[in-house]
Amino acid sequence: MKQIIAFAGSNSKMSINKDLAVYASSLTEDTKVNILDLNDYDLPLYGIDYEEENGIPENAHKFFGAIQESDGIVLSLAEHNGAYSTVFKNIFDWMSRIDGKLWGEKPMLLMATSPGGRGGASVLEIAKGRFPYMGGNIVASFSLPSFGANFADGKIINEQLNATLLEQVENFKKAL
């Protein structure tokens, strides 16, 4: 049985991106899903001085290990001011010091959502442009606009948007 990890690029306890990642990963039948929470991987802000004095923190190694042990990645990025959230950028930077190809060519379903009508489109485009250089094998992507109007009771309630996500999940499953 294939094992995937799912997580949000957010440390919000009420993360809408975590809700989306959990929902999308639940659609990957016949897989074992490991839901990760960035709050469980507390890290100091990345800085070369810190790294030279203290090395790479254990939590960065643990998160990187979870990626390496998986067969695929479901990631929904939070968008802060048009870019990655600070917590995601920080863990991303730490892991890149372990291995520049940190995503390990694992098949990835890359997503974003937001309360607004663009659904995290800016951060999604940034990641689509950057992740392939870092070993990212983005085989499917999805943006959910207007989270509050389109997601309820743990699922996407807009039929057209849900059908689009189901297509992307199928592409992801085929790549596993």
C-alpha positions in Angstrom: 0.0 0.0 0.0 1.3 3.4 -0.9 1.9 6.0 1.8 1.4 9.7 1.3 1.8 12.7 3.5 -0.6 15.6 3.6 0.0 19.0 5.2 -0.7 22.7 4.9 1.9 25.4 4.5 0.4 27.0 7.6 0.7 26.9 11.3 -2.8 28.2 12.0 -4.8 25.9 14.3 -7.8 26.7 12.2 -6.0 26.3 8.8 -8.3 26.2 5.8 -5.4 24.9 3.8 -5.1 22.0 6.3 -8.8 21.3 5.8 -8.3 21.2 2.1 -5.2 18.9 2.3 -7.0 16.5 4.7 -10.1 16.4 2.4 -8.0 15.9 -0.8 -5.9 13.1 0.8 -9.1 11.4 2.0 -10.0 10.9 -1.7 -6.8 8.9 -2.4 -8.3 5.4 -1.8 -6.0 2.5 -1.0 -3.3 4.7 0.4 -2.1 5.2 3.9 -2.3 8.9 4.8 0.0 10.6 7.3 -1.3 14.1 8.2 1.5 16.4 9.2 1.2 19.6 11.1 3.9 22.3 10.9 3.1 23.1 14.6 4.7 19.8 15.5 8.0 20.8 13.9 9.0 24.0 15.7 12.2 25.5 14.2 14.2 28.6 14.8 14.3 31.1 12.0 16.8 30.0 9.4 20.1 31.8 9.4 23.5 30.7 8.3 25.0 31.9 11.6 22.6 29.7 13.6 23.3 26.8 11.3 27.1 27.1 11.7 26.8 27.4 15.5 24.2 24.8 16.1 23.8 22.6 13.0 20.5 21.7 11.4 17.7 21.2 14.0 16.3 17.8 14.6 12.8 18.9 13.6 14.0 19.8 10.1 15.5 16.3 9.8 12.2 14.7 11.1 10.1 16.6 8.6 12.5 15.9 5.7 12.5 12.2 6.8 8.7 12.1 6.6 8.9 13.4 3.0 11.6 10.8 2.1 9.6 7.9 3.6 6.5 8.8 1.7 5.4 7.8 -1.8 3.7 11.1 -2.5 2.9 14.5 -1.1 -0.4 16.4 -0.8 0.4 20.0 0.1 -2.0 23.0 0.3 -0.1 26.3 0.7 -1.4 29.3 2.7 -0.9 32.6 1.0 0.5 35.5 3.1 0.9 38.7 1.2 1.0 36.9 -2.1 3.7 34.4 -1.1 4.5 31.5 1.2 3.7 31.8 4.9 6.7 32.4 7.1 6.4 29.1 8.8 6.4 27.2 5.5 9.3 29.2 4.1 11.3 28.6 7.2 10.9 24.8 7.2 11.5 24.8 3.4 14.7 26.7 3.9 15.9 24.4 6.7 15.1 21.3 4.6 17.0 22.7 1.6 20.1 22.8 3.7 19.7 19.0 4.2 19.1 18.3 0.5 18.6 20.9 -2.2 16.2 18.4 -3.9 14.2 18.2 -0.8 11.0 17.0 -2.4 12.8 13.9 -3.7 10.9 13.7 -7.0 7.9 12.4 -5.1 4.6 12.9 -7.0 2.9 16.0 -5.6 -0.7 17.3 -5.5 0.0 21.0 -5.0 -3.0 23.1 -3.9 -3.9 26.4 -2.3 -7.1 28.0 -1.0 -8.0 31.4 0.5 -11.1 33.3 1.6 -10.8 35.4 -1.5 -11.7 34.7 -5.1 -8.2 34.0 -6.3 -7.8 30.9 -4.1 -4.1 31.4 -3.3 -3.3 31.7 -7.0 -0.2 33.8 -6.4 1.5 31.4 -3.9 0.5 28.5 -6.1 2.3 30.0 -9.1 5.4 30.8 -7.0 5.6 27.2 -5.9 4.9 25.8 -9.4 7.9 27.8 -10.6 10.3 27.0 -7.8 9.5 23.4 -6.6 10.7 21.6 -9.8 14.2 23.0 -9.1 14.0 21.5 -5.6 13.0 18.0 -6.7 9.3 18.8 -6.9 7.4 16.5 -9.2 4.1 18.4 -9.4 1.7 16.0 -11.2 -1.5 17.7 -10.2 -2.6 21.1 -8.9 -5.7 22.8 -7.6 -6.9 26.2 -6.4 -10.0 26.5 -4.3 -11.4 30.1 -4.4 -13.7 31.6 -1.7 -13.1 28.8 0.8 -16.0 29.9 3.1 -18.5 29.7 0.2 -17.2 26.5 -1.3 -16.2 24.2 1.6 -18.3 23.0 4.4 -18.6 19.9 6.6 -15.1 18.7 5.7 -15.6 18.8 1.9 -16.0 20.9 -1.2 -19.7 21.7 -1.7 -19.4 23.3 -5.1 -20.0 20.4 -7.5 -17.9 21.8 -10.3 -14.9 22.6 -8.1 -15.2 19.2 -6.4 -15.2 17.5 -9.8 -12.0 19.4 -10.8 -10.3 18.3 -7.5 -11.4 14.7 -8.2 -9.7 14.9 -11.6 -6.5 16.2 -10.0 -6.6 13.5 -7.3 -6.9 10.9 -10.0 -3.8 12.3 -11.8 -1.9 12.2 -8.5 -3.0 8.6 -7.7 -1.9 7.5 -11.2 1.6 8.9 -10.5 2.0 7.2 -7.2 
